[in-house]
Amino acid sequence: MQAHETRIYAALRIVTGFLFLCHGASKLFDFPVPTPPEAPAFIIWVAGTIELVGGTLVMIGLLTRQAAFLSSGLMAFAYWMGHGLKALLPIANQGELAALYCFVFLYISARGTGTWGIEE
C-alpha cells in the first residue's frame, strides 16, 4: 500500500477539489443544483467564489498550498458561523462536512501538490 501512497494522496486532492468546486458552482451558477433561496448574498458570492476557484486550484494542483489554506479557513468560518453555535458536536449541528473539509484542506495545505498536479 505504501507504494501507492503518492497516487492515493493525489486522488484525495483531486476529488476533494472537484467536490468543493461543485459547491461553488452551485452557489454561483445554480449548477449542478440550485442555491437555497434563503442563502445570504455574502455566502453566495464570497464563499461561492472561494469554493469554485479554490476547489479548481486544488484539483489541478496549482497554488495548492495557498488555495487549500484559504479553503480550510473558509470551512472553519462556515462551521462556527453556520453550525457550531447550534450544538457542540458536529453530529448534533450537521457540521460534519464543513469540519471534514476544513481538516482535509488543512492537510493538503501542509502537504502541497504532490503528484498529478501542475506544480509537481
SETISE-48013 format. One record per residue (C-alpha): x, y, z; residue in one letter; residue number from 1. Coordinates in Angstrom, 2 decimals. Last residue first. Layout:
REM residues N
site east:X	north:Y	up:Z	aa:a	i:NUM
...
END
This chain:
REM residues 120
site east:4.54	north:18.75	up:-9.27	aa:e	i:120
site east:3.15	north:22.28	up:-9.64	aa:e	i:119
site east:0.65	north:21.32	up:-12.37	aa:i	i:118
site east:-0.57	north:18.37	up:-10.34	aa:g	i:117
site east:-0.52	north:14.62	up:-10.77	aa:w	i:116
site east:2.00	north:14.09	up:-7.93	aa:t	i:115
site east:2.23	north:16.10	up:-4.74	aa:g	i:114
site east:0.53	north:19.47	up:-4.56	aa:t	i:113
site east:1.30	north:20.53	up:-1.03	aa:g	i:112
site east:1.41	north:18.54	up:2.20	aa:r	i:111
site east:0.64	north:21.31	up:4.69	aa:a	i:110
site east:-2.07	north:22.90	up:2.56	aa:s	i:109
site east:-3.47	north:19.45	up:1.76	aa:i	i:108
site east:-3.69	north:18.64	up:5.48	aa:y	i:107
site east:-5.52	north:21.92	up:6.19	aa:l	i:106
site east:-7.80	north:21.20	up:3.24	aa:f	i:105
site east:-8.68	north:17.81	up:4.72	aa:v	i:104
site east:-9.18	north:19.46	up:8.12	aa:f	i:103
site east:-11.61	north:22.14	up:7.00	aa:c	i:102
site east:-13.39	north:19.86	up:4.52	aa:y	i:101
site east:-14.12	north:17.42	up:7.36	aa:l	i:100
site east:-15.40	north:20.16	up:9.67	aa:a	i:99
site east:-17.62	north:21.66	up:6.94	aa:a	i:98
site east:-19.00	north:18.21	up:6.04	aa:l	i:97
site east:-19.64	north:17.22	up:9.66	aa:e	i:96
site east:-21.48	north:20.44	up:10.54	aa:g	i:95
site east:-24.97	north:18.99	up:10.96	aa:q	i:94
site east:-25.22	north:20.51	up:14.49	aa:n	i:93
site east:-25.61	north:17.30	up:16.54	aa:a	i:92
site east:-23.13	north:15.17	up:14.57	aa:i	i:91
site east:-20.75	north:18.13	up:14.51	aa:p	i:90
site east:-20.61	north:18.30	up:18.31	aa:l	i:89
site east:-21.15	north:21.46	up:20.37	aa:l	i:88
site east:-24.64	north:22.50	up:19.26	aa:a	i:87
site east:-26.25	north:25.36	up:17.33	aa:k	i:86
site east:-23.34	north:27.84	up:17.57	aa:l	i:85
site east:-21.01	north:25.42	up:15.82	aa:g	i:84
site east:-23.17	north:25.04	up:12.72	aa:h	i:83
site east:-23.38	north:28.04	up:10.42	aa:g	i:82
site east:-20.98	north:30.55	up:11.95	aa:m	i:81
site east:-18.56	north:28.09	up:13.54	aa:w	i:80
site east:-18.52	north:25.58	up:10.70	aa:y	i:79
site east:-18.59	north:28.15	up:7.92	aa:a	i:78
site east:-15.61	north:30.00	up:9.45	aa:f	i:77
site east:-13.64	north:26.75	up:9.74	aa:a	i:76
site east:-14.70	north:25.93	up:6.16	aa:m	i:75
site east:-13.50	north:29.28	up:4.87	aa:l	i:74
site east:-10.22	north:28.84	up:6.74	aa:g	i:73
site east:-9.66	north:25.45	up:5.13	aa:s	i:72
site east:-10.44	north:26.91	up:1.71	aa:s	i:71
site east:-7.86	north:29.65	up:2.26	aa:l	i:70
site east:-5.27	north:27.06	up:3.31	aa:f	i:69
site east:-6.16	north:24.81	up:0.37	aa:a	i:68
site east:-5.81	north:27.66	up:-2.13	aa:a	i:67
site east:-2.46	north:28.73	up:-0.67	aa:q	i:66
site east:-0.98	north:25.23	up:-0.53	aa:r	i:65
site east:-2.28	north:24.25	up:-3.96	aa:t	i:64
site east:-1.10	north:27.22	up:-5.95	aa:l	i:63
site east:-1.78	north:24.93	up:-8.93	aa:l	i:62
site east:-2.55	north:21.25	up:-8.36	aa:g	i:61
site east:-5.43	north:20.81	up:-10.80	aa:i	i:60
site east:-7.93	north:19.85	up:-8.06	aa:m	i:59
site east:-6.55	north:22.30	up:-5.50	aa:v	i:58
site east:-6.78	north:25.17	up:-7.99	aa:l	i:57
site east:-10.32	north:24.21	up:-9.06	aa:t	i:56
site east:-11.52	north:23.86	up:-5.48	aa:g	i:55
site east:-10.05	north:27.22	up:-4.53	aa:g	i:54
site east:-11.61	north:28.96	up:-7.54	aa:v	i:53
site east:-15.09	north:27.47	up:-7.12	aa:l	i:52
site east:-15.14	north:27.30	up:-3.32	aa:e	i:51
site east:-13.56	north:30.73	up:-2.84	aa:i	i:50
site east:-16.01	north:32.24	up:-5.34	aa:t	i:49
site east:-19.02	north:30.54	up:-3.78	aa:g	i:48
site east:-17.96	north:31.58	up:-0.28	aa:a	i:47
site east:-17.70	north:35.24	up:-1.27	aa:v	i:46
site east:-20.59	north:35.50	up:-3.71	aa:w	i:45
site east:-23.26	north:33.14	up:-2.38	aa:i	i:44
site east:-22.42	north:33.43	up:1.28	aa:i	i:43
site east:-22.37	north:37.22	up:1.15	aa:f	i:42
site east:-25.65	north:37.22	up:-0.82	aa:a	i:41
site east:-27.40	north:35.40	up:2.04	aa:p	i:40
site east:-28.83	north:31.92	up:1.34	aa:a	i:39
site east:-32.63	north:31.87	up:1.76	aa:e	i:38
site east:-33.26	north:30.83	up:-1.86	aa:p	i:37
site east:-31.26	north:27.60	up:-1.47	aa:p	i:36
site east:-28.63	north:27.51	up:-4.23	aa:t	i:35
site east:-29.66	north:25.47	up:-7.24	aa:p	i:34
site east:-28.16	north:22.07	up:-8.08	aa:v	i:33
site east:-25.49	north:21.18	up:-10.68	aa:p	i:32
site east:-25.41	north:24.13	up:-11.27	aa:f	i:31
site east:-27.16	north:27.13	up:-9.75	aa:d	i:30
site east:-24.38	north:29.28	up:-11.28	aa:f	i:29
site east:-22.69	north:30.97	up:-8.32	aa:l	i:28
site east:-23.79	north:28.85	up:-5.36	aa:k	i:27
site east:-23.92	north:25.53	up:-7.21	aa:s	i:26
site east:-20.66	north:26.24	up:-8.98	aa:a	i:25
site east:-19.06	north:26.93	up:-5.60	aa:g	i:24
site east:-20.32	north:23.66	up:-4.10	aa:h	i:23
site east:-19.15	north:21.83	up:-7.25	aa:c	i:22
site east:-15.72	north:23.40	up:-6.75	aa:l	i:21
site east:-15.53	north:21.64	up:-3.39	aa:f	i:20
site east:-16.34	north:18.22	up:-4.84	aa:l	i:19
site east:-13.68	north:18.68	up:-7.52	aa:f	i:18
site east:-11.04	north:19.88	up:-5.05	aa:g	i:17
site east:-11.71	north:16.95	up:-2.72	aa:t	i:16
site east:-11.57	north:14.50	up:-5.64	aa:v	i:15
site east:-8.26	north:15.88	up:-6.92	aa:i	i:14
site east:-6.56	north:16.12	up:-3.53	aa:r	i:13
site east:-7.69	north:12.65	up:-2.39	aa:l	i:12
site east:-6.68	north:11.15	up:-5.77	aa:a	i:11
site east:-3.26	north:12.79	up:-5.46	aa:a	i:10
site east:-2.90	north:11.34	up:-1.95	aa:y	i:9
site east:-3.74	north:7.89	up:-3.29	aa:i	i:8
site east:-1.17	north:8.36	up:-6.07	aa:r	i:7
site east:1.56	north:9.33	up:-3.60	aa:t	i:6
site east:0.71	north:6.45	up:-1.25	aa:e	i:5
site east:0.69	north:3.72	up:-3.92	aa:h	i:4
site east:3.98	north:2.07	up:-2.87	aa:a	i:3
site east:2.87	north:2.39	up:0.74	aa:q	i:2
site east:0.00	north:0.00	up:0.00	aa:m	i:1
END
